[in-house]
């Protein structure tokens, strides 16, 4: 409670600590140090949760509504596999292979890093940037289709 200040967060923290104990506790060689190991693990879990909440704050959807793209459900529903592949071909070449290997071939980040012979962080970055470009292209295509069909009505 002294770390989290709320009972529910403290319970979650204790639960996470004991989950770590269940998965990694066998590595502790001197059982007389179990208490200090648990408190150290608890403190590390707390720090990690604070870092995560700082980097990825919890927002209600109404608080972040202005930042969300305006996408109508029918805009995305018209996109089929052929269109997606055609849009993927328009993504920058350096991002295409990582996106294709991850989403089309179901390779893991580590496998993609080995295949492309690039660091793991670069794989994640290329996938994120490629997906962002792909979304932008899909939104442009949907907007253009909406203008052409909207004008014909």
Long-range contacts (C-beta under 8 A, 24 or more apart in sequence): 3-42, 3-43, 3-46, 4-46, 9-49, 13-42, 13-45, 13-46, 13-49, 14-42, 16-45, 17-41, 17-42, 17-45, 20-45, 69-135, 69-139, 71-139, 71-142, 72-142, 72-146, 75-139, 75-142, 75-143, 75-145, 75-146, 76-138, 76-142, 78-142, 78-145, 79-138, 79-141, 79-142, 83-141, 84-134, 84-138, 87-134, 87-137, 87-138, 87-141, 88-134, 90-133, 90-137, 91-130, 91-133, 91-134, 91-137, 92-129, 92-130, 92-133, 94-126, 95-126, 95-127, 95-129, 95-130, 95-133, 96-130, 98-123, 98-126, 98-127, 98-130, 99-126, 99-127, 99-130, 99-131, 99-134, 102-127
